[in-house]
Amino acid sequence: MSTIAHRQKHQGMTLIEVLIAAIIVAIGLLGVASLQIAALQGSSNADYRSRAIDYATALSDRMHANLMAVADNEYLGSPNCDVGSGPALPNCSMTPTMDNSSSVDQCTPQQLAIFDLHQISCGTGIQESLPNGQLQVTCLDADSSDTDICSDLSRLLIRVSWQHQARVTDLDTDEVDEIILTVIPRVP
């Protein structure tokens, strides 16, 4: 067999091999892209969970600092963040950039609770940093025989919920994630 006849017999095989290799590489790259998207979604969900835990812990700390309002059940419910819908929001805290405290109101425990709930839930809080973020504080009453809806030493549940970052292929995109922090404040 001559060299020319041998070359003519094998000329098409190289092109087919290159096409098969290109298809295999393309499928591999699609798999890597899919893994990258899943990793980004997992990272977003972990970031949301971390933020929710931070907000719930911050509210718990504020509740421990304002035990009179906790005893009066001022923290229970869900804060309303609509402008003008609730009581006037007092300025109950100083910031590091303030030169003097003359603009800070002398707040009652009830006003401080309103301020705390607004700071944690509204503005730059839960509703802005978590998709469809919601805050709710409920009570598991330790003594249901009295008229107090949340007796002393009852467990308070701080619930922070948000919309789960779903994958593109998920059909149910309305899945909600939540964290629940249990707090048992002392009696003032």
N, C-alpha and C positions, 0 to 999 in steps of 0.2 A: 504494500500500500504506500502510495507516495505521500509526501508531506502536505501537499495541497489538498488532496482528498481527505486527509485526516483533519485538517483545519476546517473544512467545509462541514464536516459531520458534527463538530462540537461548538460551532459559533453561537448558536441560540441558547445554550445552557447557561452561560454567564449572565445574560439578561434576566432569565427566569430566577436564578439564584439571588440576584440583586433585588428583584421585586419582592420575593418572599422575605428576605432579610429586612427590607424597608417596612413591610407590613408588621413583622414581629417587633421591630423597634417602635413603630407607631403605637401598637397596642401596649407596649411597655410604658411609653411616655404618657398615654392616657391613664394608665393605672397609677403612675406617680402623681399626675395632676389630681386625680381623685383623692389620693391619700393626703395631698397638700391641702385640699379644700376641707377634708374631714378634720385635719389637724387644726386649721384656723377656726372652724366652728367649735371644736372642743376647747380651744383656747379662749374664745369669746364666752362660752358658757362658764368656764372656770373663773374668768374675770368677773362676770355678773354675780356668781355665787360669792366670790370674795368681797365684792362691794356690798352685797346684801348683808353679809355677816358683819361687816364694818358698821353699816348703818344701824343694824339691830343692837349691836354692842354699844354704840354711841348713845342710842336712846335709853338703853338700860342704865348706863352711867348717869345720864341726865335725870332719870327717874330716881336713882339712889340719892342724888343731890337735892331732890325736891320731894321729900317724903310726905309733906303736908298735902301736896296735890295728889299724890298717889293714894293717900288715905281718903281723900275726897272724891276719888274715881275720876279725876280730871284727864287722865291719859287714855281712858277707854274709848274705843271706837276707831273710826278712820278720819284722818284730818281732811278738811275740805280746802282745796288749794285754789278754788275759783276766787278771783279778785272781787272784793266787796261782798262776798257771800257770808262771811263769818264776822266775829267781833274784830274790832280794830287791832292790828298786830302791834304790840308794844315792842320797843327796842330794849331788850332785857340783857344785852351783853355788850362788853367792850371788845374792840378789836385791837390788835397790836399797833395799828396805824393811828389810833385816836390819841390826841394830845391831852384831853381831859375827859372826865366822865360826866360832864354837864348834859350831854345829849342822851345819856342812858337813863331810862325810866326807873323809878323805884317800883319794882314789879311785885305783885302779890303772887302767892304760889299758883293760883289759877292762871294768871297772865303768863307766868314763866312756863307752865305746861303748854299753853297755846303756842308760845314762842318756840319751845322745844320741838313740838310736833310739826310746826311749820318749817323750821330749819332742817329737820331730818327728812321730811316727806316732800316738801315743795321746793320751788326755786332750783337751786343746783343740787338738790338732794335726790331722793329715790326716783321721783317722777322724771327727772331729766337724765339721770345716768343709767337707768335700767329701762329696757323697752317695756312699755305699759306697766311700769313699776307701781306697786300699791303697798301701803302700810296699813296694818290693822292691829290694834291692841285689844285683846279679850281677857276675860277673867274666868278662872275655874274656881268658883266660890268654895272656900273651905268650910263655911257654915251656912248652909241653905235654910236654917231654921229662923234666921233673923231677917230683917227687912233690908239690910245693906246688900246691894247687888255684888259687892266684892269685899268681903270681910277681911279683917287684918290677917296677915300671913297666908292669904290666898295666892295661888300661882297666877301670874300674869303671863300671857302668851303674846310675844311680839312676832307678828307674821309679816314677812316681806315677800311679795310675789312679783314675778315678772314673766314675760313671754320668752319661752325657750327658743334658742337659735336653732332652727330646724335645718336639716339637709335639704338640698334641692329636690331629691327624690322622695322625700316624705310627703304623704298625702295629708296627714293631720298637722297643719302648721299652727294650730291654735293651742299647742301644748304649753302649759304653765308650770314653771318651776317655782319653788318657794322654800324658804328656810323658816323655822320656828324656833325662837329663843325663849326659854322659860326663865322667868325672873320671880323670885320671892323676896320682895322688899321687906325691910324691917318696919316695925311700928315706930312712928316719929316720937 
